[in-house]
Amino acid sequence: MKLRYLLLGVLVMTQLPLAAQNTMIYRPSYFSITWNMGLPLGETADYIGRYSLRGIGMEGRGFIDDHWAIGGGFGWNVFYQQISGGSVTPDDTPELTVSGEQYRYINTVTLSVTGHYYWNRDRNIVPFVGAGLGPWWFNRRLEMGLFYTDRDVWQFALYPEVGILIPFGYERNYLHISARYNYAFESSDIAQSWMGFHVGFGF
């Protein structure tokens, strides 16, 4: 039993220097890959109210001092909902009304320039806040049997973000957790908004 505690103590003591070296203060840049989930809000929720689990994001950030980083990111989200019954009047053919089972989709592609502020980069757990903005592409699609409507639109969008980085392993890897409020300004009579929840890995 004493030997077990002695080995455990030696293991902990040998890992402390590695943990100290694992702090983000030594990193000139940071790259993350995340699973992006989304909760529709506003006009987006009026069209599709269902929580989305379909999404991915990639982002790179370069540090300009001990706290600030600038970079860019790409994201893709899909919102989907099946609605039983109901009628739809297409925008381009107002004299036509279609009834039946509805399959609604919103595809989004986000391209953003980003800026972030980090606390405690000299420690293992690193909280951060930031923001991003840029041109985002949206596709709204409605399918009802053989009938469908499809709309593409580019919108200027932005988001504030808050998150935390939690280290793991020996190569300065991080568990990346963050939340964003995404808002795309109205274009072609469409505005988009949703809460984004991101979980992934940083390197």
C-alpha positions in Angstrom: 0.0 0.0 0.0 2.8 2.4 0.9 4.5 1.6 -2.4 1.4 2.5 -4.3 1.2 5.9 -2.6 4.9 6.5 -3.2 4.5 5.7 -6.9 1.4 8.0 -7.1 3.4 10.8 -5.5 6.3 10.4 -7.9 3.9 10.4 -10.9 2.2 13.6 -9.7 5.6 15.4 -9.1 6.9 14.4 -12.5 3.8 15.7 -14.2 3.9 19.2 -12.6 6.7 20.5 -14.8 4.8 19.2 -17.9 1.7 21.0 -16.8 3.7 24.2 -16.3 5.1 23.9 -19.9 1.6 23.2 -21.2 0.4 26.8 -20.5 -0.8 28.8 -23.5 1.7 31.6 -22.9 4.2 29.7 -25.0 2.0 29.4 -28.0 2.3 31.8 -30.9 -0.9 30.6 -32.5 -4.0 28.4 -31.8 -6.1 26.2 -34.1 -9.4 24.6 -33.3 -11.9 22.1 -34.8 -15.3 22.1 -33.2 -18.7 20.4 -33.3 -21.2 23.3 -33.8 -24.7 23.0 -32.4 -27.4 25.7 -32.7 -30.6 26.9 -31.1 -32.7 29.0 -33.6 -33.9 32.5 -32.5 -36.1 35.2 -34.0 -37.0 34.8 -37.6 -34.9 31.7 -37.9 -37.0 30.0 -35.1 -40.2 31.1 -36.9 -39.1 29.0 -39.9 -37.3 26.2 -38.0 -37.6 25.9 -34.2 -35.7 22.7 -33.7 -32.3 22.5 -32.0 -29.6 21.6 -34.5 -26.8 19.0 -33.9 -25.4 19.3 -37.4 -22.4 21.6 -37.7 -18.6 21.9 -37.8 -16.2 24.8 -37.4 -12.5 25.4 -38.0 -10.6 28.5 -36.8 -7.1 29.8 -36.5 -5.8 32.5 -34.2 -2.5 34.2 -33.9 -1.4 36.0 -30.7 -0.2 39.6 -31.0 0.7 39.9 -27.3 0.0 38.0 -24.0 -3.7 38.6 -24.2 -5.0 39.4 -27.7 -5.3 37.2 -30.8 -6.6 37.8 -34.3 -7.6 35.3 -36.9 -10.3 33.9 -39.1 -12.8 31.0 -39.1 -15.1 28.9 -41.2 -18.3 27.3 -40.0 -21.1 25.2 -41.4 -24.5 24.6 -39.8 -27.7 22.8 -41.0 -31.1 23.4 -39.4 -33.9 20.9 -40.2 -37.5 20.4 -39.2 -40.3 18.2 -40.5 -43.8 19.8 -40.1 -46.9 17.7 -40.5 -49.6 19.4 -42.6 -50.0 23.0 -43.3 -50.1 25.1 -46.5 -47.5 27.3 -48.2 -47.8 30.1 -50.7 -44.5 30.5 -52.6 -43.1 34.1 -52.8 -42.6 33.9 -56.5 -46.1 32.4 -57.3 -48.6 34.0 -54.9 -51.5 32.6 -56.8 -50.4 29.0 -55.9 -51.0 27.3 -52.5 -49.5 23.9 -51.7 -50.5 21.7 -48.8 -48.9 18.6 -47.3 -45.9 17.3 -45.3 -43.2 20.0 -45.0 -39.5 19.4 -44.8 -37.6 22.7 -44.0 -33.9 23.2 -44.2 -31.5 26.1 -43.6 -27.8 25.6 -44.6 -25.3 28.2 -43.4 -21.7 28.8 -44.3 -19.9 31.4 -42.2 -16.7 33.2 -43.0 -15.4 35.4 -40.3 -12.6 37.6 -39.2 -12.1 37.2 -35.5 -10.5 38.9 -32.4 -10.2 37.4 -29.0 -9.0 38.4 -25.5 -7.6 35.7 -23.2 -7.1 35.7 -19.4 -4.5 33.6 -17.6 -2.5 32.4 -20.6 0.2 31.6 -18.1 -2.0 29.0 -16.4 -3.6 25.8 -17.6 -7.3 26.8 -17.8 -7.8 29.8 -20.1 -11.1 31.7 -20.3 -11.6 34.0 -23.3 -14.1 36.4 -24.9 -14.2 37.6 -28.5 -16.1 38.5 -31.6 -16.3 37.8 -35.3 -17.8 39.3 -38.4 -18.0 38.7 -42.1 -20.1 37.6 -45.1 -22.3 34.5 -44.4 -24.2 32.4 -47.0 -27.6 31.0 -46.2 -29.8 28.6 -48.2 -33.5 28.2 -47.2 -35.2 25.1 -48.7 -38.8 23.9 -48.4 -39.8 20.5 -49.8 -43.4 19.2 -50.1 -43.7 16.1 -52.2 -42.5 17.0 -55.7 -42.7 20.7 -55.0 -39.9 22.7 -53.5 -38.7 26.3 -53.0 -35.1 27.3 -52.7 -33.6 30.7 -51.7 -29.9 31.7 -51.5 -28.7 34.9 -49.8 -25.5 36.4 -48.7 -25.7 38.5 -45.4 -23.3 40.5 -43.3 -23.2 38.9 -39.9 -21.4 39.1 -36.5 -21.2 37.4 -33.2 -19.9 37.9 -29.6 -18.4 34.8 -28.0 -17.4 33.6 -24.6 -15.5 30.4 -23.9 -12.9 28.4 -22.0 -9.9 26.2 -22.9 -9.1 23.2 -20.7 -5.8 21.4 -21.3 -5.3 17.6 -21.7 -2.5 15.4 -22.8 1.2 16.3 -23.1 1.3 18.2 -26.4 -0.5 21.4 -25.3 -3.9 20.2 -26.6 -7.1 21.8 -25.3 -10.8 21.0 -24.8 -12.5 23.9 -26.5 -15.9 25.0 -25.2 -17.7 28.2 -26.3 -21.0 29.9 -26.9 -21.9 32.5 -29.5 -24.8 34.7 -30.4 -25.0 34.7 -34.2 -26.8 37.5 -35.9 -27.0 38.1 -39.7 -28.5 41.4 -40.7 -31.6 41.5 -42.9 -31.0 40.9 -46.6 -33.7 40.0 -49.2 -36.3 40.3 -46.4 -34.5 37.6 -44.4 -32.7 38.0 -41.0 -31.1 35.1 -39.3 -30.1 34.5 -35.6 -29.2 31.6 -33.4 -27.3 30.6 -30.3 -24.3 28.5 -31.2 -22.7 26.0 -28.8 -19.3 24.7 -29.8 -17.3 21.8 -28.3 -14.1 20.5 -29.8 -10.3 20.3 -29.7 -7.6 23.0 -29.9 -4.0 22.6 -30.8 
